[in-house]
């Protein structure tokens, strides 16, 4: 085989010192020689405070058996990043790393696909229909995420806010994800056909519901003396939660968090040497043998390797210094029996019960009685709700809420003909029409906040922030540290942006554009050079530039990072938790995800950049 480090570009990524633009993304690549056909590919994901050299021994082993291996460097959680943490240059793991790591895997696969088509050196080298992922610790989470386990925000909200003192170090890391807005991040990659998670962290960031969604074969490898990611809550219980028919739990008795690591203790800067333990060759040999058998069985579809995934073969491999056990099934009853008494921790954790609605008639009952869902949508907030050049009502919210009736019909559990009635909402009336029950919900660019009486916000469905729209042919940089004295800045009245401009740039000359056409008129004023900039949420500025057919290369956002951080949610009645649950479930569902993708896929780099900045902030 050959090994090389390739440098990919075009990936925006968190750096040890904060946000960066497009970074050079390094990937160690091992390509087998002499394969008669393209080789299957395994992507390896290292843990926190590690790097792409962590599993060099395993990469070389697999490559020598005809399997290509790609090992990306997760720059937001590698050795360099951990050293920045120790030096006080970074504030621990950025929660966005729980999203970025699976996206690193997707990015590597996308780039290798492109190279296979465009670079003769990679032609016919890789079979990207046969892809597996192996990850250790945080990389184990990464492998399970790309296999279909979604970040479990409900579990995070339950466990993390009132977290008791714990000896489970991994929960401290997992609870960083509690700061993420509960978006549908869609981290699964359908090209991944099987995964191995070595000492994974799972109990809080994923939990039973998320792990139960995985449909591809999974092997979990654990060490009984792991005190970084304790075996029972992080590997044994999660193994029980898996519903995939092809699952394996490999237990190294007396093994620890680093028993299968080929790297030295110096590569784990944040961990005391006492936690690392010994690094015997026997643990490495177990992972080499089991991973080769697993990949050949479930990715290469070579049935003659299946016997090497048996209990008897594990016994054959096992050595006295570190016993190896392999199981393919385990029930809560069996675990309780082996424990010998009541378990100290519930295998399937109970989630908190929602409060009961106190409304005399719930929204769902009203919809059932009238057959009508009343929704508020803006006409002045492209791309969420606007009037197109033909005079038709368009937008993400318009399309999304027209599909809400299917979710409501499902909740009513009976065939019913529902209609959606759209009522215009405005910046001024959007909260009132929900409070007074003119509409059942309002969808638009509504920044989630806690100071509005009588309403509650849904799960966030978008993130943006204040930017200035400027004419790039008359460049000017806008940021927090300039006074903008005497500059003419356009704003909408009674908006959060207006308040921000007044507080941050008191010497700027504020030009107000009122009414439903305020944003449209403000952008036209910029085009006519009547103002120096128009301030609003970045996504709304992008939407208005597009709606007016202006050049996006001439009319641009400044600065690149938002000046504020705004998460959008739908406005819902405060006193109806069941209706809130239905709407949140709809926002998190596949249909809503499909509609979001149709409107915003091309803007995902903008969304992710905002998310990284705002979560880090």
N, C-alpha and C positions, 0 to 999 in steps of 0.2 A: 504494500500500500504506500501511498504518498501522503505526506501531511504538509499543510501550509496554513498561513494565516491570511485570510482575505479581508480587505477593508471595504465595507459597503458605505455608501453615502446616502443622504436624503432622509435619515431618521431623526426626527426631533426627539430629544431625550433629556432627562434630568441628569445634571452633572454633579460631581461632589460639591461644587460651590453654588449650586442652584440651577436655575433654568438656563438652557443653552439653545441655540438654534439647531440647524442641521449638524449632527455630529458624525464623526468617523466611527463607524460601528464595526468592531473587529470580531471575526468569527474564525475559530480554528476548524479546519476542514480536513477530514481524513477520507481518502478515496481508495477503495480496493483496486488492485491491478488484476487484469486477466479475467474479469467477469465476462461470461458470454453474453450477458444482457444487462441493462441498467440495474444498479444496485439499490436495494431498499435503503431508506435513510432514517437514522435515529438522531434526534436533536436532544442535546443534554443541557440541563439547566442547573447551574451551581447554586449554592445556598448564599445566605447573607454573610458578608465578610469573607467571601471566597472569590474565585476567579475561574477562567476557562481552563486552567491547568488542574483543577480539582480532580477530574476523572480522566486524566491522560492515560493511565494504565488501562482503563476500561475502553476508552476510545480506540486505542491501539489493538486491544484484544478483539473487539468487534470488527474493526477494519480488516484484521488478518483473516477473518472468517467471511469476508465478502460483503460486509455491511458498511455503508458509508455513514460517517458521523459528522455532525456540525455542532460546534460548541460556542454559542454566543457569549459575549461578555456583558452581563447586566450592569451597566455603568451606574445605575442608581442604587445598587446594593452590593457592590463588589468590595475587594480589599481596599482600594483607594478611597471609596466612599466611607468605609468604616474608619479609616484613619482620619478622615476629615471630621467624623463624629467625635473621635477621641481628642482631636485638637480644638474642638469647639467651633469648627467651621461649618458644621451641619447639625440640624436638630433631630438626629435619628432618622429612621426610615420615613420618607415622604409617603403618605398613604396611597398616592397615585402609583407607587411601585407595584401594588397589587393588581393594577391594570396594565402597567407598562410591561411587566415580565411576560405575561401571555402574548401581548402584542409584539414583543421581541421575537417570540417563536413564529408568529404569523409573518412578520417582516422577513425573517430569514427564509422561510419557505417561499414567499413571494419573490424574493431576490434570486433564490436558486432556480426557481422556475424561469425567470427572465434570462438568467445566465445560460441555462440549458438550451434556450432558444437562440440566444444572440452570440454566445461565445463558443467557438469550435472546441476549446479546451474542456468544456463541460457537456458537449453534445453527447447524448446517449450514455451518460455516466450515472444519472440518478433516476430512480423510479419514484416519483412524487405521489404515486397512488398507494405506495407502501411506506407509510411514515409512522414512526413511534417516537415517544418522548420519555426520557429518563431524567428525573430530578431528585435532588437531595435537599431536605429541610425546606427552606423557602422555595427551592426549586421543585420539591415534591408538591407543594401547593400549586406551583406553576403548571406542572404536568397535569394535575387533576382539573385545573381550570380550563386548559385547552381541550380536555377530554369531555367537558360539558358541565362541570360543577360551577354554578354561578356564585358570586359573592352573596352571602346570606345576610342582608342588612337587618332583617327582623331578629335573627339570632345575635348579631352584633349589638343591636340596641338593647336586647335583653341582658346580655352577659356583661357588657363593658361599662355602662355608666356607673353602676353601683358595685363594681367588681370587688370582691373580698380579697384580702391578701392571699397570694397563691404561690405555690412552689413550681407551677407550670410556667417556665420562662417564655414558652412560645405564645401563651395567651397575651403577654405584654406586647409582643410584636403584632399578633393578629388584631388586637384592639386598635391598632393604628388605623385599620381599615374602617373603623366606626366613624371616622371623620369624612368618609366619602359620601357624596350624595347618592341616594339609592336609585341610580340610573340602571337601565338594562345595558350592560357593557358589551354583551355578546362576545365573550372571550373564546368560545368554543371554535375550534378549527376542524371542519369535516374531513380534512386530509389526514388527521391523526387517527390511526386505527387501533392503537393500544398504548398504554402508558405503564411505567414503573415509578412508584413514588417511594423513595428511600427516606426513612425517618421524617415523613411529611408533617407539616403543621396544618391542622384541618378542623379542629373541634369547634372553633368559634367563627372563623372567617367563612367556613363552608357549612358545616353542620349536617344533620340527617337529610333534610329536604334536598339540599344541593347535591350531595354525594349520591343520593338515590336517583338523580337524573342521568347519571353516567351510563351509557349503553355499551361502550367499548370494553374490551378486556383490561383488567387492572391487576397489577401486583403491588402490594404494600409490603415493604421490608422494614423491620423494626429491630431494636435492640432492647433487651429487657432492663438494662441499666441506663437507659437514656434519661438524663435529667434536664436536657434542654427541651425536648419534645417528648414528654413522658408517654410511655408505651400504651397504657390503658386508654386515656382520653384521646390521644392523638393518632393512634394506629389501630388498636383492637376494636374499640367502639366504632370508629369510622369504617372498618372492614365489615362490621355487621350492618351498617347503614347502606352499604353498596347493594344495589339491586341487579347489577349486571350478572348474567349467568356465568361468565368466565372471570372469576376472581380468585386471588391467591394471597395468603398472608404468610410471609416468611419471617420467622422469629429467630434471632440470634441470642441465645441465652448467655447472659453476662456481657452482651455487646452494648456499646454506648452509641452516642450520636455520631461518632466519627469512626466507627469500626470498619466501614467500607470506604473510607476516604483514602485516596492515594496521595494527598497533600500533607505537608508537615504542619505541626502546630503553629509555626510562625505565620501560616496563611490565615489564621483565625484570630485576628487582632483583638477582637472584643471579648474573647473567651479566656478565662484563666486556664492555665495549663492543667490544673487539677481536674477540670471538666473534660479534657480531651482524652484522657486515658491512653492506653497503648494503642498502637496501630498495627496489629499483627497481619501477616500475609493471609491468614486463614479467612478473615472477613472479606478481603479483596477477592479471594478465590470463590467464595460463595456467590458474590454478586456477579462475577464473570460467568460462572456456570449457569446460574438461574436466568440472567438477562439474555444470554445467547439462546437458551432453550425457549424462553418466552417470546423473543423476537422471531425466531425461526418458526415457532408454532403459530403465533397470532398475527404476524405481519407478513412473513414470507409464505405462510400457509403450507408448511412442511410437516405433515402429521407424524412423521417418524421421530420428531423431536418431542412430541407430547409426553412420552414416558419419562422424560427428564424433568417434567413438572409434576412429579408424583411424590407422595409421602415417603415411599420406599427409597427413591433416589436421594431425597433430602437426608434420610438416615444414612445412606451410603456415603454421602459427602461429609457428614457431620464428624467433627473432631472434638476430643475431650476439652481442649482449651476454650472452645466456643461452640457449644451445641447448636445445631441448626434444626429447626422444626418447620414444617410446611403444612398448612391446612387450606382446604378449598371451601369449607363452610363452617359457620359458627353461629349458634343461636344464643339469644339472651339467656335462655334456660340452661344451656350447657355452660355458659360463663358463670352463672350464679352457682351451679352445682360444683364447678371446679373451685370457686372461691370459698365454698363451705358455709357461708352465712349471707345475710343480706348485704348487697353491694353498697359501698359507701357513696356511690354516685350513680344516678339513674343513667341507664344505657341510652334511652331515648328521652332527651330532655323535654320538659313541658314548656310550652310558650305561654306568655302572659295572656290572660283573658281580656277581650275588649270590653269596655263599659257598655251598658245597655242604653239605647237611645231613649230620651225622655219626650220626644215629639209625639203629639197626639196622632199625627198621621205621618208615617215615614215617607221619604221621597219615593221609595220603591212601591209602597202601597198606592201613592198618588198616581204614579205612572201606570200601575196595573189598572186603576180605576178609570183613568182618562185615555190611556193608550198613547200618550204624548210625552216625549222627553223635551223639555225646554232648555235650550243652551244659549249662553251669551257669547258672542264672537265679535271681535273688532273688525272694522273696515279700513283702519288706518295704520295697520301694523304688519306690513309684509315682513317675513313670509308666513306669519301666523294667521292673519286674517286681513284681506284687502280686496279691493275692487279692481279687476283687470281692465285692459283696454277695451274689452267688449262690454263692460258694465256688469260682468258676472262676479259673484262672490267666490273668492278662492282662498287657499291657504292651508297650512298644516292643520290648524284647529278645525277648519271647516270640514276637511276630509276625515280627520280623526273622529270628531264627534258624530258624524254621519254613520260611522261604523260602530258607535257605542251601543246602538239598539240591539245588536246581536248578543253582546255581553249581558245586557239587561234581560233579554228574552231567556237566556240561559239561566239567569238567577231566578226568574219567575217560574222556571221549570214547567212551562206549559206553552203550547203554540199560541202566539198572540201577535197581532199586526200592530207594530209600533211605528210612529212617525216622529221624526226629529224636527222641531221648530226652532230655527235660528233667530235670535233677537239681537239687534245691534247693541253692543256694549261700548262704552267710551272710557277714557282715562278718568273721567269724573264720576261716572255712575256704576262702575264695575262691581264695587263691593255692595252697594245699596241694592242692586237688583238680585243679588243672592240672598241678602238678609231678609228682604221683604217677599221672597219666594216668587219673584217674577220669573226667575229661571232656576233650574236645578243645579246648575254649575256654570262657571264662566271660564273660557279658555283664551289665554292671550299672554302677552309679555308681562306677567305679574310677578314681581320680585317677592319671594317668600319672606315674610316678616311676622312679628309677634304682636304688633301694636294695633291691629285692626279688630275691632269688636264684632262678635257675632258670626265670624267666618273662620274657616280652617283651610289651610293649603294642602294640596295633594302631594304625593310623591313628586320630586322635581323631574321635569322632562327636558330641561335645557339649562345651560350655564353660559353667561355672557358677562359683560361689564361695560362701564362707561369708556367710550373712546371719543376722539374728535374725528369727524370726517373733514378731510382737507383736500385741496387741489395740489397734487404732487408736483405740478409744474410751477407752483409757488411754495416750495417746501418750507416747513416750519416744524420743529419738534415740540410736542406738548408733553409735559410731565408734571409731577407734583411740585417740582422744585423751581418752577418758573412762575412769575407773577402774572404774566399775560396782560400787563398794564395796557389799557386802552384798546386792546384787541376786541373786535366784535365777535361774540360767541352766541350762536343761535341755540335756543332751548325750547322745550315745550313747557307751558305753565303748569304749576302744581305737580310736577314730576319729581321723582327722587333725583334725577339728573340736575334739575334746576337747583335743588337744595345743595347738592354736591358742589356745583359751580359757585354758588354764593359763598359757601364756607371755605372752599379751597382757593378760589381765584376772586377775591372780593374786589380787586381793582380792574377786572375785565369788564368790558361793556356788554351787558347781557341784553340780547335781542330776543323777545318772546314771540313765538309763532303759535297762536291759539287755534283751537277747533280741530275737527276731524282731519283737516288738510294741513295741519300745522307742520308735520314732519315733511310732507311733500313740498310745502312752500319754503321751509328752511333749507332743504337741499337745493331747490331752485335758486334761492338767494345766494348760496355758495357758488353755484355755477355762474351766476351773474356778477360775482365778486362784490356783492352787497355786504357780505360778512366774511370774516377770516376763517371761521370753522363752525361746524354744527355739531353739538354735543348730544349724544344719545347712547343707548345700548348698541354695542357693536353689531350684533346680529340684525337689529332693526335698520341700522345704517346700510349694511350690506344688502338687505332686502329692498330698501328704497332705491338704492343705486341700480339694482337689477330691474326693479319695476319701471323706473324711468328710462331704462335703456342706456345708461351712462357707462363710460369706460371704467372698468374696475381697476385698470392700471393707472388711470389718471386720478380718480377719486378714491382715496385710500384711507385706512384707519391709522391714527396716530394716538399714542405710541403702540408698539406691537402688543405689549401686555396691557390688560385692562387697568384702568385707574380705580375701579371698584369691582366687586365680585357679586354678581346677582344670579341667583338660582330661580328659575321660573317654575311655578306650580299653578295648577288650576284652583280657582276659588270655589269652595264648597261650604254648605251649611255646617256650622259648628256643632249643632245638636244631633247630628245623624251619623254616628260611627258606622253603621252597616252600609250606608251609601258611600261613605268615605272609603270603606274597604273595597266595595265594588269598583269604584273609579280607580283606586290605586292598583287593584288587580288588573284592570283593563290596561292602564298605562304600562304595566310591567309585562303584558302578554305579547304573544307573537304577532298579532295583527297590528297592534300599536307600534311594535318594533319595526315591522315592515313599512308602515306609513312614515315613521321617523326616518328610516333609511332612504325612502324615496325623496324626501325633502332635504335631508341634511347630510347624506353620505359625503358629498363633495366638500362639506364644511367641517368634516371630522377633525382635520389638523387644527383648525381654529378652536373647536370645542375642547380638544385635548390640551392645547396650549393654555387655554383659560383655566381648565381644571387643575393642571399642574401648578400653575401660578397661585390660584386661589387656595388650594389645599395647603400648599407650602406656606402661604402667607398666614 
